[in-house]
Amino acid sequence: MNVWLLPLIAMAAVQAFVGLCLFAIPVIAPQAAPDLGVDPGLLGLYTAVVFTAAIPASLGAGGLIARWGAIRTCQACLLAAAGAALLSASALPVAFLLGALALGFAFGPETPASTQLLSRLTPPEKRPLVFSLRQTGNQFGGMAAGFAVPLLVLSFGWQASLMVVAGATAVLALALEPLARRHDGDDRAAPRPAGRGTLKRALDLVAGEPALRRLAMAVCAFSAMQLCLNGFLVSFAVTGLDWSLPLAGTALAVAQGAGLVGRVGWGLVATRWAPPRVILAGLGVAMSVAAALVAIATPGWPVPAFLAVCAAFGLSASGWNGLFVSEVARLAPPGRAGEATGGMLAIAYAGLVAGPALFSLLVAGGFGYSAGYLAAAAAALAGVAALVIPLPPAPTPDLSTAAEDTPCAR
C-alpha cells in the first residue's frame, strides 16, 4: 500500500469534520437566528469572526507542526472545532462568538499541517491528485451538513444537532492517535520560537516569491466566493426562493457534491493535461458566471434548474482548493511546505473575512442576497486578473558594472 494513502484518508477526514462544524452554522441559521435574536443573514458575520481568528493561527502553524507534529496539530484542531460547536449550541450570543473564535483556531493550522505531512510522503508527480483528494474532505463535510444537519434539526432541534456534530468530531481526534505515534516524529524539527518571529517568517516566505504572491491574491478572492456559496445558499433558498429547509439543504449538498467531483477531476486534469495555474484561472471565470446566475434566480425557477446552477457553482467555487495546495507545495522551499501554506492561507483568510462580512452587510442593508452574489462574482474576476496579467520583466543586471566589482576584475 502506498505510504501516503492512510495519511491522506486521515487528513481528508480531519478537514471534513472541521468543515462540518463550520457548515452546520449556515444550515441551522434559519432556526437558530430567532433564539439568538439576530437576522439569519447576519450569521455570515460568524464566518468572518472564524477566519479573522484563523489568520494568526495559520501563520503560527509552522511552529506548532515543528513542536507537536502534523497529526497532533490536527488532533488539536479537531478538539477546538468540537468545542466551538458546543459553545455555539448554548444559544448564548457571547458563547456563540467564543465558538467562532475557537473554530478559527481550528481552521488555521489544519491545512498547513496536512500539507506538511503529505508533501513529505507523496511523490511530486502525484501531488496535484493527492492534494485534490485530500481537499475533498471539505465537500464531505459540506454534504454531511446539507443532508444530515437539517434532519437532525427537524428531529431534535438545532442545539442538539450541534452537540452531535461536536461529539463525532472529538471521536475522530481520538481515533488519530495511532497515526500520530507513527508519523509525527518525522515532522518534528528543532523547536522554533513562537510569536512574531514565526508569524513574520511565514509572511516573508510568501512575500518574497512573486508566484506565491500572485497565487495568494487569486486565492483570497476565490476563498471569499467559496464562503459566500457555502455560507448563504441555504438562507437564500429559504428566504429568497421560498424553499423548505430540507430542500435548501439539498441545494448546498448538491453544490458540495459537485465540488467533490471537481476537486478530483481538476486534480486529474492538472496531473495529465494542463498546468494548475491555467485551470485556476478558468475556474475563476466559471464561478463568477455561476454566482451571477444565482443572483438572478427567482421563486419561479424550476427546482432542477436551480440545482443545476448550484452544481456548476460547486464544481468551480469549491473545486479549486486542491490545485492551490499542490501549487504551494511545488513553489515552497524544501521542508517549508507547511509554513508556506500557513502564510498563503493567512492572506486567503482575509478574503474569507471580508467576503462574508460584506455579503452580510449588503443583506442587512436591504440590497439582498443577489447584490451579495454579484459582488462576489466581481471579486472572483479580480482574482483571475491576478493570475493571468503578466508580471513586469525582472531588471537585467548590468554585467559590466558587476564585473568591475568582482575580485577577479580588480
PLY file of the C-alpha trace (Angstrom):
ply
format ascii 1.0
element vertex 410
property float x
property float y
property float z
element edge 409
property int vertex1
property int vertex2
end_header
0.00 0.00 0.00
1.25 3.49 -0.79
2.71 5.12 2.29
0.62 8.25 1.70
-2.77 6.53 1.38
-3.75 6.16 5.04
-2.47 9.64 5.99
-4.39 11.02 3.00
-7.63 9.44 4.24
-6.98 10.73 7.76
-6.22 14.27 6.62
-9.34 14.33 4.43
-11.38 13.21 7.44
-9.90 15.99 9.57
-10.90 18.57 7.00
-14.37 17.02 6.67
-15.15 17.28 10.39
-13.67 20.74 10.89
-15.66 21.82 7.82
-18.80 20.18 9.17
-18.52 22.28 12.33
-18.45 25.39 10.15
-21.06 24.38 7.54
-23.52 23.41 10.25
-23.88 27.08 11.23
-25.46 28.39 7.98
-27.66 25.29 7.84
-29.06 25.89 11.33
-29.21 29.67 10.79
-32.94 29.92 9.96
-33.77 28.02 13.18
-31.08 29.47 15.43
-31.38 33.14 14.49
-34.68 33.78 16.37
-33.23 32.22 19.54
-30.15 34.41 19.20
-32.21 37.49 18.36
-30.48 38.23 15.03
-31.34 38.22 11.33
-30.24 34.96 9.61
-28.22 36.96 7.10
-26.12 38.43 9.91
-24.88 34.98 10.87
-22.48 35.41 7.97
-20.52 37.55 10.42
-19.89 34.32 12.34
-17.80 33.18 9.40
-15.96 36.49 9.36
-15.01 36.02 13.02
-13.90 32.44 12.33
-11.44 33.45 9.67
-10.24 36.53 11.49
-9.06 34.15 14.21
-7.71 31.77 11.57
-5.24 34.35 10.21
-2.81 34.35 13.17
-3.49 30.64 13.74
-2.40 29.77 10.19
0.69 31.98 10.42
1.73 30.17 13.58
1.09 26.72 12.11
4.75 26.14 11.21
5.79 26.46 14.84
3.01 24.14 16.03
3.92 21.47 13.49
7.59 21.66 14.48
6.72 21.16 18.15
3.84 18.69 18.03
3.96 17.08 14.59
1.37 17.36 11.82
-1.16 14.85 13.14
-1.08 16.05 16.75
-1.69 19.53 15.37
-4.72 18.17 13.52
-5.98 16.49 16.70
-5.82 19.84 18.48
-7.76 21.42 15.60
-10.48 18.78 15.87
-10.87 19.32 19.61
-11.06 23.08 19.11
-13.75 22.60 16.43
-15.74 20.30 18.74
-15.51 22.90 21.50
-16.70 25.56 19.07
-19.82 23.54 18.23
-20.59 23.03 21.91
-20.20 26.73 22.66
-22.50 27.64 19.76
-25.09 25.14 20.99
-25.50 27.13 24.20
-27.60 29.75 22.33
-25.82 32.48 24.29
-24.59 35.26 21.95
-21.29 35.59 23.83
-20.68 31.82 23.72
-21.59 31.84 20.03
-18.87 34.44 19.46
-16.35 32.43 21.50
-17.26 29.39 19.42
-16.43 31.31 16.26
-13.02 32.22 17.69
-12.33 28.60 18.69
-13.31 27.39 15.23
-10.92 29.91 13.69
-8.06 28.47 15.73
-9.10 25.05 14.41
-9.18 26.13 10.78
-5.86 27.97 10.78
-3.36 25.12 11.27
-5.17 22.07 9.83
-4.39 22.66 6.15
-0.72 23.62 6.74
-0.32 20.52 8.91
-1.76 18.18 6.30
0.28 19.86 3.57
3.49 19.36 5.55
2.72 15.67 6.10
1.50 14.81 2.60
4.19 16.80 0.78
6.78 14.70 2.62
5.08 11.38 1.86
3.86 12.00 -1.72
5.97 11.89 -4.92
5.93 15.30 -6.71
4.19 13.95 -9.81
1.25 12.70 -7.72
0.78 15.82 -5.61
-1.94 17.57 -7.70
-4.15 14.49 -7.46
-3.29 13.63 -3.84
-3.88 17.18 -2.60
-7.10 17.39 -4.60
-8.28 14.15 -3.00
-7.36 15.50 0.42
-9.34 18.66 -0.20
-12.46 16.59 -0.90
-12.82 16.43 2.87
-14.32 19.89 2.71
-17.00 18.63 0.36
-17.81 15.61 2.51
-18.21 17.96 5.45
-20.48 20.23 3.41
-22.55 17.33 2.12
-22.99 15.99 5.64
-24.10 19.44 6.76
-26.54 19.74 3.84
-28.12 16.31 4.18
-27.80 15.28 7.83
-27.95 18.50 9.83
-31.40 19.61 8.57
-32.80 16.20 9.54
-31.20 16.46 12.97
-32.58 19.98 13.37
-36.12 18.93 12.47
-35.94 15.88 14.76
-34.05 17.20 17.81
-33.59 20.95 17.42
-30.58 22.96 16.34
-28.80 22.86 19.69
-28.84 19.07 19.94
-27.67 18.89 16.32
-24.55 20.89 17.16
-23.90 18.62 20.14
-23.97 15.56 17.88
-21.53 17.25 15.49
-19.21 18.09 18.41
-19.23 14.52 19.72
-18.40 12.98 16.35
-15.55 15.46 15.85
-14.00 14.66 19.23
-14.16 10.91 18.50
-12.14 11.41 15.30
-9.46 13.30 17.26
-9.00 10.26 19.50
-9.01 7.85 16.55
-5.95 9.60 15.02
-3.68 8.71 17.94
-2.05 5.63 16.31
-1.15 7.65 13.20
0.29 10.40 15.37
2.64 7.95 17.09
3.73 6.59 13.72
4.34 9.78 11.71
4.75 12.79 13.96
8.33 12.06 14.94
9.36 12.68 11.31
7.59 16.04 11.20
9.10 17.47 14.35
12.10 19.69 13.90
14.21 21.63 16.36
11.78 23.89 18.26
11.25 27.23 16.58
10.45 30.32 18.60
6.76 31.10 18.69
5.26 34.57 18.39
6.09 37.34 15.99
9.14 35.59 14.52
7.08 32.61 13.42
4.30 34.78 12.01
6.66 37.11 10.17
8.68 34.25 8.72
5.58 32.71 7.12
4.52 36.04 5.58
8.04 36.81 4.37
8.16 33.45 2.65
5.07 34.35 0.58
6.02 37.99 0.03
9.47 37.06 -1.22
8.24 34.88 -4.09
6.26 36.65 -6.89
4.48 33.46 -7.97
3.26 32.86 -4.41
2.13 36.49 -4.08
0.03 36.29 -7.25
-1.44 32.98 -6.18
-2.31 34.42 -2.77
-4.20 37.34 -4.33
-6.23 35.00 -6.51
-6.99 32.59 -3.70
-8.06 35.48 -1.45
-10.81 36.30 -3.96
-11.72 32.66 -4.66
-11.98 31.93 -0.94
-14.40 34.81 -0.47
-16.54 33.38 -3.28
-16.48 29.88 -1.81
-17.62 31.09 1.61
-20.39 33.15 0.03
-21.57 29.99 -1.73
-21.43 27.84 1.41
-22.47 30.42 3.95
-25.54 31.96 2.34
-27.01 29.49 -0.14
-29.35 27.82 2.37
-30.67 31.12 3.74
-31.08 32.49 0.20
-33.05 29.43 -0.91
-35.30 29.61 2.18
-35.93 33.37 2.20
-35.46 34.26 -1.48
-36.86 31.19 -3.25
-39.41 30.09 -0.61
-37.86 26.62 -0.33
-38.21 24.37 2.71
-35.14 23.88 4.89
-34.53 20.25 3.77
-34.79 21.28 0.09
-32.47 24.23 0.68
-30.04 21.89 2.43
-30.20 19.67 -0.64
-29.08 22.62 -2.78
-26.00 23.04 -0.57
-25.34 19.30 -0.66
-25.56 19.31 -4.49
-23.05 22.16 -4.64
-20.71 20.33 -2.27
-21.11 17.09 -4.21
-20.18 18.88 -7.42
-17.20 20.40 -5.62
-16.15 16.88 -4.63
-16.24 15.79 -8.26
-14.44 18.98 -9.27
-11.60 18.57 -6.82
-10.83 15.06 -8.02
-11.47 15.88 -11.67
-9.40 19.06 -11.74
-6.60 17.21 -9.96
-6.58 14.59 -12.71
-6.62 17.27 -15.40
-3.69 19.06 -13.75
-1.75 15.82 -13.43
-2.11 14.88 -17.09
-3.09 17.76 -19.36
-2.97 21.36 -18.11
-0.97 23.42 -15.59
-2.81 24.11 -12.30
-2.50 27.89 -12.76
-4.35 27.77 -16.11
-7.12 25.65 -14.61
-7.42 28.01 -11.64
-7.94 30.98 -13.95
-10.67 29.14 -15.87
-12.42 28.16 -12.66
-12.39 31.79 -11.53
-14.33 32.80 -14.63
-16.75 29.89 -14.21
-17.54 30.68 -10.57
-18.24 34.30 -11.48
-20.81 33.23 -14.07
-22.42 30.76 -11.65
-22.69 33.40 -8.91
-24.36 35.79 -11.35
-26.91 33.10 -12.22
-27.70 32.54 -8.53
-28.14 36.30 -8.16
-30.89 36.42 -10.78
-32.75 33.31 -9.56
-36.39 33.78 -8.55
-39.04 31.60 -6.89
-40.41 30.89 -10.36
-37.31 28.94 -11.38
-37.82 25.15 -11.65
-36.07 23.31 -8.84
-33.90 21.21 -11.24
-32.70 24.38 -12.99
-31.51 25.99 -9.76
-29.92 22.75 -8.61
-28.02 22.61 -11.90
-26.70 26.13 -11.25
-25.72 25.04 -7.74
-23.82 22.10 -9.24
-21.93 24.41 -11.60
-21.25 26.77 -8.73
-19.83 23.96 -6.60
-17.80 22.49 -9.44
-15.94 25.79 -9.79
-16.12 27.68 -6.50
-15.45 24.56 -4.40
-13.28 22.69 -6.88
-10.06 24.72 -6.94
-8.59 24.10 -3.48
-6.52 21.01 -4.20
-4.83 22.71 -7.13
-3.98 25.67 -4.90
-2.39 23.48 -2.22
-0.39 21.49 -4.78
0.91 24.74 -6.27
2.01 25.96 -2.84
3.79 22.65 -2.20
5.52 22.95 -5.60
6.63 26.54 -5.11
7.66 26.29 -1.43
11.30 25.70 -0.44
12.07 22.10 0.62
10.79 21.30 4.09
8.75 24.51 4.36
5.51 23.47 2.65
3.51 23.75 5.88
4.95 27.16 6.68
4.32 28.42 3.13
0.76 27.13 3.25
0.22 28.94 6.54
1.43 32.23 5.06
-0.70 31.78 1.96
-3.79 30.92 3.97
-3.37 33.98 6.17
-3.77 36.10 3.04
-6.56 33.92 1.71
-8.42 34.17 5.02
-8.55 37.93 4.59
-10.96 37.17 1.74
-12.87 34.79 3.97
-13.27 37.58 6.49
-14.10 40.41 4.10
-16.33 38.41 1.73
-18.96 37.12 4.19
-18.84 40.37 6.16
-19.57 42.46 3.05
-22.24 39.97 1.97
-23.94 40.18 5.38
-23.86 43.97 5.33
-25.41 44.04 1.86
-28.21 41.75 3.03
-28.78 43.66 6.26
-28.69 46.96 4.36
-31.63 45.92 2.20
-29.70 45.18 -1.00
-30.46 41.47 -0.76
-28.65 38.24 -1.46
-28.47 38.98 -5.18
-26.26 42.01 -4.58
-24.00 39.88 -2.38
-23.51 37.24 -5.05
-22.84 39.85 -7.73
-20.18 41.46 -5.53
-18.57 38.06 -5.01
-18.56 37.48 -8.78
-16.70 40.74 -9.32
-14.11 39.78 -6.69
-13.51 36.42 -8.36
-12.83 38.13 -11.70
-10.25 40.30 -9.94
-8.61 37.10 -8.74
-8.46 35.82 -12.31
-6.72 39.03 -13.30
-4.06 38.44 -10.64
-3.32 35.04 -12.20
-3.28 36.00 -15.88
-1.84 39.53 -16.06
1.88 39.11 -16.75
4.40 40.29 -14.21
6.75 43.04 -15.36
10.08 41.60 -16.50
12.83 41.49 -13.93
15.51 44.16 -14.46
18.51 42.96 -16.44
21.67 43.24 -14.35
24.46 45.48 -15.63
27.10 42.83 -16.19
29.83 45.35 -16.94
29.35 47.03 -13.56
29.09 43.68 -11.85
32.35 42.60 -13.46
34.13 45.69 -12.19
33.01 44.85 -8.66
34.31 41.28 -8.67
37.69 40.43 -7.10
38.94 38.97 -10.41
38.31 42.27 -12.21
40.42 44.23 -9.79
0 1
1 2
2 3
3 4
4 5
5 6
6 7
7 8
8 9
9 10
10 11
11 12
12 13
13 14
14 15
15 16
16 17
17 18
18 19
19 20
20 21
21 22
22 23
23 24
24 25
25 26
26 27
27 28
28 29
29 30
30 31
31 32
32 33
33 34
34 35
35 36
36 37
37 38
38 39
39 40
40 41
41 42
42 43
43 44
44 45
45 46
46 47
47 48
48 49
49 50
50 51
51 52
52 53
53 54
54 55
55 56
56 57
57 58
58 59
59 60
60 61
61 62
62 63
63 64
64 65
65 66
66 67
67 68
68 69
69 70
70 71
71 72
72 73
73 74
74 75
75 76
76 77
77 78
78 79
79 80
80 81
81 82
82 83
83 84
84 85
85 86
86 87
87 88
88 89
89 90
90 91
91 92
92 93
93 94
94 95
95 96
96 97
97 98
98 99
99 100
100 101
101 102
102 103
103 104
104 105
105 106
106 107
107 108
108 109
109 110
110 111
111 112
112 113
113 114
114 115
115 116
116 117
117 118
118 119
119 120
120 121
121 122
122 123
123 124
124 125
125 126
126 127
127 128
128 129
129 130
130 131
131 132
132 133
133 134
134 135
135 136
136 137
137 138
138 139
139 140
140 141
141 142
142 143
143 144
144 145
145 146
146 147
147 148
148 149
149 150
150 151
151 152
152 153
153 154
154 155
155 156
156 157
157 158
158 159
159 160
160 161
161 162
162 163
163 164
164 165
165 166
166 167
167 168
168 169
169 170
170 171
171 172
172 173
173 174
174 175
175 176
176 177
177 178
178 179
179 180
180 181
181 182
182 183
183 184
184 185
185 186
186 187
187 188
188 189
189 190
190 191
191 192
192 193
193 194
194 195
195 196
196 197
197 198
198 199
199 200
200 201
201 202
202 203
203 204
204 205
205 206
206 207
207 208
208 209
209 210
210 211
211 212
212 213
213 214
214 215
215 216
216 217
217 218
218 219
219 220
220 221
221 222
222 223
223 224
224 225
225 226
226 227
227 228
228 229
229 230
230 231
231 232
232 233
233 234
234 235
235 236
236 237
237 238
238 239
239 240
240 241
241 242
242 243
243 244
244 245
245 246
246 247
247 248
248 249
249 250
250 251
251 252
252 253
253 254
254 255
255 256
256 257
257 258
258 259
259 260
260 261
261 262
262 263
263 264
264 265
265 266
266 267
267 268
268 269
269 270
270 271
271 272
272 273
273 274
274 275
275 276
276 277
277 278
278 279
279 280
280 281
281 282
282 283
283 284
284 285
285 286
286 287
287 288
288 289
289 290
290 291
291 292
292 293
293 294
294 295
295 296
296 297
297 298
298 299
299 300
300 301
301 302
302 303
303 304
304 305
305 306
306 307
307 308
308 309
309 310
310 311
311 312
312 313
313 314
314 315
315 316
316 317
317 318
318 319
319 320
320 321
321 322
322 323
323 324
324 325
325 326
326 327
327 328
328 329
329 330
330 331
331 332
332 333
333 334
334 335
335 336
336 337
337 338
338 339
339 340
340 341
341 342
342 343
343 344
344 345
345 346
346 347
347 348
348 349
349 350
350 351
351 352
352 353
353 354
354 355
355 356
356 357
357 358
358 359
359 360
360 361
361 362
362 363
363 364
364 365
365 366
366 367
367 368
368 369
369 370
370 371
371 372
372 373
373 374
374 375
375 376
376 377
377 378
378 379
379 380
380 381
381 382
382 383
383 384
384 385
385 386
386 387
387 388
388 389
389 390
390 391
391 392
392 393
393 394
394 395
395 396
396 397
397 398
398 399
399 400
400 401
401 402
402 403
403 404
404 405
405 406
406 407
407 408
408 409
